[in-house]
Amino acid sequence: MKRWSLTVLLSSVLLGCGTVDVEDTLLGPLIPSDSGEYGERFSVLVQANAPALQIGFVESQEGGTLLLERREGAFDYWLSPEGAQIVLQNGMLHSTRGFGEGLLASELSAPLAHVHGLRNGYSDRFHTYLDGNDRAVTRTYRCLFTRGETSNIALHSGPVQTVQMRENCRSLDQEFSNIYWVTPGARRIVQSRQWAGPYIGALSTRVVE
């Protein structure tokens, strides 16, 4: 896995999905790496004070901060200093680029309806990956959604009340669990732990505001 020049120390909020004050984990100075075109693009975002997303790779215990490069409807495109990218669809992981054998795309309409609606029940999700022969392979997962406890998440701007939604998914040979912290009013995912595929594993996200 690629190491970034911009690294932060991860705490339990990312690795264990607990709650902790954001001041305890954030943020080193946003210093772009000298990485050509991507470094220049990242520098522009830094100068523009673009929104930030704190992420953590749970298995490797590495993490960093991505900046919002553009927003297209429900899709947010977050950029690292080296040009790696994460795409979130209304806060749910849609795809990754630049992190090895990443997630090409996801069909998330049914999962989003459960999470944003804070609803229990079952639905399917679909992930498309590249296999070892650079062929796109789509997998189908059957997922159970369960509404959990209400808790406060401490963001930079202060505590935000959230409802925890759990998603447990299975295919014929894989299974994973996702956790989302959703604001009950705006129904916005402000923190999550989501599975990005067998290579990346679990990926934690938290908005910085």
C-alpha positions as CSV (number, residue, x, y, z in Angstrom):
1,M,0.0,0.0,0.0
2,K,1.3,3.4,-0.9
3,R,2.5,5.6,2.0
4,W,1.5,9.2,1.9
5,S,3.7,12.2,2.7
6,L,0.9,13.5,4.8
7,T,0.2,11.2,7.8
8,V,-1.7,11.6,11.0
9,L,-1.7,9.6,14.2
10,L,-4.9,7.5,14.3
11,S,-6.9,7.1,17.5
12,S,-9.7,4.9,18.5
13,V,-12.2,6.9,16.6
14,L,-10.8,5.6,13.4
15,L,-9.4,2.2,14.4
16,G,-12.0,1.1,16.8
17,C,-14.9,3.3,15.8
18,G,-15.3,4.8,19.2
19,T,-16.0,8.5,20.0
20,V,-13.2,10.9,20.8
21,D,-12.6,14.6,20.5
22,V,-11.4,15.5,17.1
23,E,-8.7,17.7,18.6
24,D,-7.0,14.5,20.0
25,T,-6.4,13.1,16.5
26,L,-6.2,16.0,14.0
27,L,-4.3,17.2,12.1
28,G,-0.8,17.9,11.0
29,P,-0.2,20.8,8.7
30,L,-1.5,20.2,5.2
31,I,1.8,20.2,3.3
32,P,1.5,18.9,-0.3
33,S,4.1,16.4,-1.4
34,D,6.3,17.2,-4.4
35,S,4.4,14.8,-6.7
36,G,4.1,16.7,-9.9
37,E,0.6,17.3,-11.3
38,Y,-1.1,15.8,-8.2
39,G,1.0,17.9,-5.8
40,E,0.0,21.0,-7.7
41,R,-3.7,20.0,-7.7
42,F,-3.5,19.4,-4.0
43,S,-1.7,22.7,-3.4
44,V,-4.6,24.5,-5.1
45,L,-7.1,22.8,-2.8
46,V,-5.0,23.7,0.3
47,Q,-4.9,27.3,-0.7
48,A,-8.6,27.3,-1.3
49,N,-9.2,25.9,2.1
50,A,-11.1,23.0,0.6
51,P,-13.2,20.7,2.9
52,A,-11.2,17.8,4.4
53,L,-11.8,14.2,5.1
54,Q,-9.8,12.2,7.6
55,I,-9.4,8.6,6.7
56,G,-7.7,5.5,8.2
57,F,-6.7,2.1,6.9
58,V,-7.7,-0.1,9.8
59,E,-5.5,-3.1,9.1
60,S,-2.2,-1.2,8.4
61,Q,-3.0,1.6,11.0
62,E,-2.1,4.2,8.5
63,G,-4.1,7.3,7.7
64,G,-4.1,10.8,6.3
65,T,-6.3,13.7,5.2
66,L,-7.9,14.0,1.7
67,L,-9.3,17.3,0.3
68,L,-12.5,17.7,-1.7
69,E,-11.5,18.3,-5.3
70,R,-15.0,18.4,-6.8
71,R,-18.6,17.5,-6.1
72,E,-20.9,16.2,-8.8
73,G,-24.5,15.7,-7.5
74,A,-24.4,13.0,-4.8
75,F,-20.7,12.2,-5.5
76,D,-17.7,13.8,-3.7
77,Y,-14.2,13.3,-5.1
78,W,-11.5,13.4,-2.4
79,L,-7.9,13.7,-3.4
80,S,-4.6,12.8,-1.6
81,P,-1.3,14.6,-2.1
82,E,-0.1,11.8,-4.3
83,G,-3.2,11.6,-6.5
84,A,-5.0,8.7,-4.8
85,Q,-8.7,9.2,-4.8
86,I,-11.8,8.2,-2.8
87,V,-15.3,8.7,-4.1
88,L,-18.2,8.9,-1.7
89,Q,-21.8,8.8,-2.7
90,N,-23.8,10.7,-0.1
91,G,-21.1,9.6,2.4
92,M,-21.1,6.0,1.4
93,L,-18.0,4.5,-0.3
94,H,-18.5,4.3,-4.0
95,S,-15.0,3.7,-5.4
96,T,-11.3,4.1,-4.9
97,R,-8.3,4.9,-7.2
98,G,-4.6,4.7,-6.5
99,F,-4.7,2.3,-3.5
100,G,-3.7,-0.9,-5.3
101,E,-6.5,-3.3,-6.3
102,G,-9.2,-0.9,-5.5
103,L,-13.0,-0.7,-5.8
104,L,-14.0,0.5,-9.3
105,A,-17.6,1.2,-8.7
106,S,-20.6,0.3,-6.5
107,E,-24.4,0.3,-6.9
108,L,-25.6,1.8,-3.6
109,S,-29.1,3.0,-4.1
110,A,-30.7,0.4,-1.9
111,P,-28.1,0.6,0.9
112,L,-28.3,4.4,0.9
113,A,-32.1,4.2,1.3
114,H,-31.7,2.1,4.5
115,V,-28.9,4.1,6.0
116,H,-30.3,7.6,5.3
117,G,-33.7,6.4,6.3
118,L,-32.4,4.8,9.5
119,R,-34.3,1.7,8.6
120,N,-33.8,-1.9,9.5
121,G,-34.1,-4.6,6.8
122,Y,-32.4,-6.3,3.9
123,S,-31.1,-5.1,0.6
124,D,-28.4,-6.0,-2.0
125,R,-25.3,-4.1,-3.0
126,F,-23.0,-4.6,-6.0
127,H,-19.2,-4.0,-6.2
128,T,-17.1,-4.0,-9.3
129,Y,-13.4,-4.8,-9.0
130,L,-10.5,-5.5,-11.4
131,D,-9.2,-9.1,-11.2
132,G,-5.7,-10.3,-11.8
133,N,-6.2,-10.1,-15.6
134,D,-7.4,-6.5,-15.5
135,R,-11.0,-7.6,-16.1
136,A,-13.9,-6.0,-14.4
137,V,-15.7,-8.4,-12.1
138,T,-18.9,-7.6,-10.3
139,R,-19.9,-9.2,-7.0
140,T,-23.3,-9.2,-5.3
141,Y,-23.8,-9.0,-1.5
142,R,-26.9,-9.5,0.6
143,C,-26.9,-7.1,3.5
144,L,-28.8,-6.7,6.7
145,F,-29.2,-3.2,8.2
146,T,-29.7,-2.7,11.9
147,R,-30.3,0.6,13.7
148,G,-28.2,1.1,16.7
149,E,-27.6,3.5,19.5
150,T,-27.6,7.3,19.5
151,S,-24.3,9.0,20.4
152,N,-22.4,12.2,20.0
153,I,-19.5,12.6,17.6
154,A,-17.1,15.3,18.5
155,L,-16.2,17.3,15.3
156,H,-14.1,20.4,15.0
157,S,-17.1,22.6,15.2
158,G,-18.5,20.8,18.3
159,P,-20.5,17.6,19.2
160,V,-23.0,16.3,16.7
161,Q,-25.7,13.8,17.6
162,T,-25.8,10.7,15.4
163,V,-27.6,7.4,15.1
164,Q,-25.4,4.3,14.4
165,M,-26.4,2.1,11.4
166,R,-24.8,-1.3,10.9
167,E,-24.6,-3.1,7.7
168,N,-23.6,-6.8,7.6
169,C,-23.0,-8.2,4.1
170,R,-22.4,-11.6,2.6
171,S,-21.7,-13.2,-0.7
172,L,-20.9,-16.8,-1.5
173,D,-17.3,-16.4,-0.3
174,Q,-16.9,-13.0,1.4
175,E,-18.5,-11.2,4.3
176,F,-17.9,-7.8,5.8
177,S,-19.5,-5.2,8.1
178,N,-19.9,-1.5,7.7
179,I,-20.8,1.1,10.4
180,Y,-22.2,4.5,9.7
181,W,-22.8,7.4,12.1
182,V,-25.7,9.4,10.7
183,T,-27.2,12.7,11.8
184,P,-30.9,12.1,12.5
185,G,-32.0,15.5,11.1
186,A,-30.0,16.0,7.9
187,R,-29.5,12.2,7.5
188,R,-25.8,12.8,6.8
189,I,-23.0,10.3,7.3
190,V,-20.3,12.1,9.4
191,Q,-18.2,9.1,10.4
192,S,-18.0,5.6,9.0
193,R,-16.1,2.3,8.9
194,Q,-16.6,0.8,5.5
195,W,-15.1,-2.2,3.6
196,A,-13.2,-1.2,0.5
197,G,-12.4,-4.7,-0.8
198,P,-10.1,-7.7,0.0
199,Y,-6.9,-5.7,-0.7
200,I,-7.6,-2.5,1.2
201,G,-9.8,-3.9,3.9
202,A,-11.7,-1.7,6.2
203,L,-11.5,2.1,5.7
204,S,-12.6,4.6,8.3
205,T,-13.8,8.1,7.4
206,R,-14.7,11.2,9.3
207,V,-15.6,14.7,8.1
208,V,-13.5,17.6,9.3
209,E,-15.5,20.7,10.0
